[in-house]
Amino acid sequence: MSIFVRKSKAIIYLFLITLAIGVPRWSVAQQPIRIGASMSMTGSFAEQGGYGREGYLLSQKHINEQGGVLGRKVDFVIYDDGSDPQVAVRLYEKLIAEDKVDAVMGPYSSPITEAVANVTEKHRKLMIAPMASTTSIWEKGRRYIFMMLSPSELFMEGLIDLAARNGLKTIALIYEDTLFPKGAAKGSVELAKKKGMGVVLYEAYPKGKGDFAALVAKVKAAQPDVFGVIVANADDPAAITRQMKELDVNVKMFGASHSFLPKYYKLVGKLGEFVYGSSIWEADLPYPGNQEFVNAYQKEFNRAPSGPAAGSYAGCQLLCESIRRAGSLDADKVREELLRLRTTTVFGSFAVDERGLQIGHKMVMIQWQDGKQVLVWPYEAATGKPRFPTPPWSGR
């Protein structure tokens, strides 16, 4: 049973949002616990970073409504890293050395998390990384970094499993030549082989490519049953979708690692119908407090949350619960609590191995149907059935 469920009913559950709590009276002598982070509010990750920042802010609000941590309120200090790893490195140095924050949370993306992890390790600052999933980050002997997402190698598991269950035999994979996509692509090949599928195209492309006509033409020539795109943004899958239409590339299934983002459908409109997206979280999932979180986020920011918002929110809740359990801000004591923690948050299951690598969280798969994200995998959580196979462009 979750640690939160075992608490007395008189105690507010961390992951169930109670908006009727009065504002606590903070002691004048108690200074706030300051939590520092950078987030990509501009640059190539701005959409995801915007959601991540809002997740942190909503968590701050709810934690303070629930009495804070160790009798102290929580204040976030969040800077814009511009989607640039080197800027983020300087910002985490500033947060720790100059701003003297008590704790830190992670930025958006694996490349930026990889860069700032060197800073947090140097200063022995524990960091929960809600939006990084590249396994190699956790294979360098670091002690103070914790993963929340499924490892990148599993990001396309839903697409491949659905394809195999529907009798599809071949897959083409293209991926951006950066940290997360490379790990995810390598894992996807292994997943496909385990399902008995042949990989007929496996090719990287440079970041910022823009024009995918040549690659899409290669996909057409390879004639795969399934086409998968692995990247860390919604823009590339949108551009590829448009060029598939232009070049009349027809496959039975097409999916991408970040086509679950609302921006994807905004960019392509009805061309996005039937497209699958590997998703880190969905509003319909029956996790404790998830619907309360969705409703509170919508009220606070006047838009529906996305995965980065839920991950950041839950990550901050996990940090604060571990501080409570440790009774201290000491990084080593909090670390021990996180290593022991087994629970389910609004973001899904949380459990890590001795490296801090996530072993509990599970990806899901959505399909765009009539302009809406329909959860189609895993089957036990699905809210709808896949529309399979994808009809040819001429038949839509």
C-alpha positions in Angstrom: 0.0 0.0 0.0 1.2 3.5 -0.8 2.8 5.4 2.0 0.3 8.2 1.4 -2.7 5.8 1.8 -1.5 4.7 5.2 -1.6 8.2 6.6 -4.4 9.3 8.9 -7.4 10.8 7.3 -6.6 13.9 9.2 -3.5 14.4 7.2 -3.7 15.9 3.7 -2.5 13.4 1.1 0.4 14.7 -0.9 -1.1 13.7 -4.2 -4.8 14.5 -3.5 -5.4 18.1 -4.0 -7.5 19.8 -1.3 -8.3 23.4 -2.2 -10.3 24.1 1.0 -7.3 24.4 3.3 -6.8 27.8 4.9 -3.5 29.6 4.4 -1.1 28.5 7.1 0.5 31.0 9.5 4.2 30.9 9.0 6.6 31.6 11.9 8.5 34.8 11.4 11.7 32.9 12.4 11.2 30.2 9.8 12.7 31.1 6.4 11.2 29.5 3.3 12.8 26.4 1.8 14.1 27.7 -1.5 14.1 25.2 -4.4 16.0 26.2 -7.5 15.6 25.1 -11.1 16.2 26.2 -14.6 13.5 25.5 -17.2 13.3 26.1 -21.0 10.9 28.9 -21.2 12.4 30.0 -24.6 14.2 28.1 -27.3 13.5 24.8 -28.9 12.0 23.2 -25.7 9.9 26.3 -24.8 6.5 24.5 -25.0 7.6 21.6 -22.8 9.5 23.9 -20.5 6.4 26.1 -20.1 4.4 23.2 -18.8 7.3 22.1 -16.6 7.5 25.5 -14.9 3.8 25.6 -14.3 4.0 22.1 -12.7 6.6 23.4 -10.3 4.5 26.5 -9.4 1.3 24.5 -8.9 3.2 22.1 -6.6 4.6 25.0 -4.6 1.1 26.4 -4.1 -0.4 23.1 -3.0 2.5 22.2 -0.7 2.2 25.5 1.0 -1.6 25.2 1.3 -0.9 21.8 3.0 1.4 23.4 5.6 4.7 23.4 3.8 7.7 21.2 4.7 9.2 20.9 8.1 7.1 23.8 9.2 8.5 26.1 6.4 6.9 27.3 3.2 8.4 26.4 -0.1 9.6 29.1 -2.6 10.8 28.2 -6.1 13.5 30.1 -7.9 13.2 29.4 -11.6 15.4 30.8 -14.3 15.0 30.5 -18.1 17.9 28.4 -19.6 16.8 29.1 -23.2 17.0 25.4 -24.0 20.8 25.7 -23.8 22.8 23.2 -21.7 25.6 25.6 -21.1 23.3 28.4 -20.0 21.7 25.9 -17.6 25.1 24.9 -16.2 25.8 28.6 -15.3 22.3 28.9 -13.8 22.6 25.9 -11.5 26.0 27.2 -10.4 24.3 30.5 -9.6 21.4 28.9 -7.8 23.7 26.8 -5.6 26.7 29.1 -5.1 25.1 32.6 -5.1 21.4 32.2 -4.5 22.1 29.6 -1.8 19.0 27.5 -2.6 18.2 24.7 -0.1 17.4 22.1 -2.8 17.2 21.8 -6.6 14.9 20.2 -9.2 15.8 19.2 -12.7 15.4 21.1 -16.0 13.7 19.9 -19.2 15.4 17.3 -21.4 18.1 14.8 -21.2 20.9 16.9 -22.7 20.3 19.8 -20.2 20.0 17.4 -17.3 23.2 15.6 -18.3 25.0 19.0 -18.3 23.7 20.3 -15.0 24.1 16.9 -13.2 27.9 17.6 -13.1 27.1 20.8 -11.1 24.7 19.2 -8.7 27.0 16.3 -8.1 30.0 18.6 -7.4 28.0 20.5 -4.8 26.3 17.3 -3.4 22.9 18.7 -4.2 20.2 16.0 -4.7 18.2 16.5 -7.9 15.0 14.8 -9.0 15.0 14.9 -12.8 11.4 14.8 -13.9 12.1 15.3 -17.6 15.2 13.2 -18.4 15.2 9.6 -19.5 18.5 8.7 -21.1 19.9 5.8 -19.2 23.6 6.8 -19.8 23.1 9.8 -17.4 22.6 7.2 -14.6 25.6 5.1 -15.6 28.4 7.4 -14.5 28.5 6.8 -10.8 26.4 9.8 -9.9 24.8 9.6 -6.4 22.4 12.5 -6.2 20.2 12.3 -9.4 16.9 10.5 -9.6 14.9 9.6 -12.7 11.1 9.7 -12.9 10.4 8.8 -16.5 10.7 5.4 -18.1 14.2 4.9 -19.5 14.4 6.1 -23.1 14.9 2.6 -24.5 11.2 2.0 -23.7 9.7 5.1 -25.2 8.4 3.3 -28.4 7.3 0.1 -26.6 3.6 0.9 -27.2 3.9 1.5 -30.9 5.9 -1.7 -31.4 3.7 -3.9 -29.2 0.6 -2.6 -31.0 2.2 -3.3 -34.4 3.2 -6.8 -33.5 -0.2 -7.6 -32.0 -1.8 -6.6 -35.3 0.5 -8.8 -37.3 2.9 -6.1 -38.7 6.3 -7.4 -39.6 8.6 -4.4 -40.6 9.5 -1.0 -39.2 11.4 2.0 -40.3 13.0 4.2 -37.7 14.5 7.7 -38.0 15.8 9.7 -35.1 17.5 13.0 -34.3 21.2 12.6 -33.6 21.1 13.9 -30.0 21.3 12.2 -26.6 17.7 11.1 -25.8 16.7 10.0 -29.4 19.8 7.9 -29.8 19.1 6.0 -26.7 15.4 5.6 -27.6 16.2 4.5 -31.1 18.7 1.9 -30.0 16.1 0.5 -27.5 13.4 0.5 -30.2 15.5 -1.7 -32.5 15.9 -4.2 -29.6 12.2 -4.1 -28.8 11.3 -4.7 -32.5 13.7 -7.7 -32.8 12.1 -9.2 -29.6 8.7 -9.0 -31.3 10.0 -10.6 -34.5 9.9 -7.5 -36.6 12.5 -6.6 -39.2 14.1 -3.1 -39.2 14.1 -2.0 -42.8 15.5 1.5 -42.3 17.4 2.9 -39.3 18.9 6.4 -39.8 19.8 9.4 -37.8 19.5 13.1 -38.9 21.1 16.2 -37.5 19.3 18.5 -35.1 17.6 21.4 -36.8 17.3 19.6 -40.1 13.9 21.1 -41.1 13.5 19.5 -44.5 12.8 15.7 -44.3 11.9 15.0 -48.0 14.9 12.9 -48.7 14.5 10.8 -45.5 10.8 10.4 -46.2 11.5 9.3 -49.7 13.8 6.6 -48.2 11.0 5.4 -46.0 8.7 5.2 -49.0 11.3 3.1 -50.9 11.7 0.8 -47.9 7.9 0.1 -47.8 7.7 -0.6 -44.0 4.5 -1.6 -42.2 5.3 0.8 -39.4 7.2 4.2 -39.4 8.6 5.6 -36.1 10.2 8.9 -35.5 12.2 9.6 -32.4 12.9 13.2 -31.4 12.6 15.6 -28.5 10.2 18.0 -30.0 6.8 18.2 -31.8 8.1 20.3 -34.8 10.0 17.5 -36.5 7.1 15.0 -36.4 4.8 17.7 -37.8 7.1 18.5 -40.7 7.5 14.8 -41.4 3.8 14.2 -41.4 3.3 17.0 -44.0 6.0 15.6 -46.2 4.5 12.1 -45.9 1.3 13.5 -47.3 3.2 15.4 -50.1 5.1 12.3 -51.1 2.1 10.0 -50.6 3.9 7.7 -48.1 1.4 5.3 -46.7 2.1 3.0 -43.8 -0.2 1.0 -41.6 1.0 2.7 -38.4 2.9 6.0 -38.0 4.0 7.2 -34.6 6.5 9.6 -33.0 8.0 10.1 -29.5 6.6 13.6 -29.1 3.5 13.7 -31.3 1.5 13.4 -28.1 2.1 17.1 -27.4 -0.9 19.4 -28.2 1.4 21.5 -30.3 1.8 18.6 -32.8 -1.9 18.6 -33.7 -2.0 22.4 -33.8 0.7 22.3 -36.4 -0.7 19.6 -38.7 -4.5 19.7 -38.1 -6.4 16.8 -39.6 -3.2 15.4 -41.1 -2.5 14.2 -37.6 -5.5 11.9 -37.5 -4.5 8.2 -36.9 -1.0 9.2 -35.7 0.3 7.5 -32.6 2.2 9.3 -29.9 4.4 7.9 -27.1 3.2 9.7 -24.0 4.8 10.0 -20.6 1.4 10.8 -18.9 -2.3 11.3 -19.8 -5.1 13.0 -18.0 -7.3 9.9 -18.1 -4.9 7.7 -16.2 -6.4 6.4 -12.9 -3.5 7.5 -10.7 -4.2 8.8 -7.2 -5.2 12.4 -7.3 -4.7 12.7 -11.1 -8.2 14.1 -11.8 -7.8 16.6 -9.0 -4.5 17.7 -10.4 -5.9 18.1 -13.9 -8.8 20.2 -12.6 -6.5 22.4 -10.4 -4.1 22.9 -13.2 -6.8 23.9 -15.6 -8.2 26.4 -13.1 -4.8 27.8 -12.3 -3.4 28.2 -15.8 -6.5 28.2 -18.0 -5.3 25.3 -20.1 -5.1 21.5 -19.8 -1.9 20.1 -18.4 0.6 18.0 -20.5 3.1 15.4 -19.4 5.9 17.8 -18.4 3.5 19.6 -16.1 2.4 16.4 -14.3 6.0 15.1 -14.1 7.3 18.4 -12.6 4.4 18.6 -10.2 4.9 15.0 -9.0 8.7 15.4 -8.8 8.5 18.3 -6.4 5.9 16.4 -4.3 8.3 13.5 -4.1 11.2 15.7 -3.0 9.1 17.3 -0.3 7.8 14.0 1.0 11.3 12.6 1.2 12.5 15.7 3.1 9.6 15.2 5.5 10.4 11.6 6.0 14.1 12.4 6.5 13.3 15.2 8.8 16.1 17.1 7.2 17.4 18.9 4.1 20.6 16.8 4.2 21.1 15.4 0.7 22.3 12.0 1.9 19.4 11.5 4.3 16.9 12.6 1.6 18.7 10.3 -0.9 18.1 7.3 1.4 14.4 8.0 1.7 14.1 8.3 -2.1 15.9 5.0 -2.7 13.4 3.3 -0.3 10.3 5.0 -1.7 7.8 2.9 -3.6 4.6 4.8 -4.4 2.2 6.0 -7.1 1.9 9.7 -7.9 -0.2 11.7 -10.3 2.5 10.9 -12.8 2.4 7.1 -12.2 4.5 4.6 -10.3 7.8 5.7 -8.7 10.6 3.3 -7.8 14.3 3.5 -8.5 17.3 1.2 -8.3 20.5 1.9 -6.4 21.6 4.2 -9.3 18.5 6.3 -9.1 17.3 4.8 -12.4 13.5 4.6 -12.7 12.1 1.1 -12.7 8.4 1.8 -11.8 7.0 4.3 -14.4 5.4 3.1 -17.5 4.9 4.8 -20.9 1.5 5.0 -22.6 0.5 5.4 -26.2 -2.2 7.7 -27.5 -3.7 8.0 -31.0 -5.1 11.2 -32.4 -8.8 10.5 -33.2 -11.1 13.3 -34.3 -8.7 15.9 -32.9 -8.5 14.3 -29.5 -5.8 12.2 -27.8 -7.3 8.7 -27.1 -5.3 6.4 -24.8 -4.9 3.1 -26.7 -2.0 1.4 -24.8 -1.4 -0.3 -22.4 -4.7 -2.2 -22.9 -5.6 -2.3 -19.2 -5.6 1.5 -19.1 -7.0 2.2 -22.6 -9.9 4.5 -23.0 -10.5 3.6 -26.7 -9.4 1.2 -29.4 -6.8 2.0 -32.0 -8.1 3.0 -35.4 -6.2 0.4 -37.4 -4.9 0.3 -40.0 -4.1 3.9 -41.0 -5.9 4.5 -44.3 -3.9 5.7 -47.3 -3.9 9.5 -47.9 -6.1 9.1 -50.9 -8.8 7.5 -48.7 -9.1 10.2 -46.1 
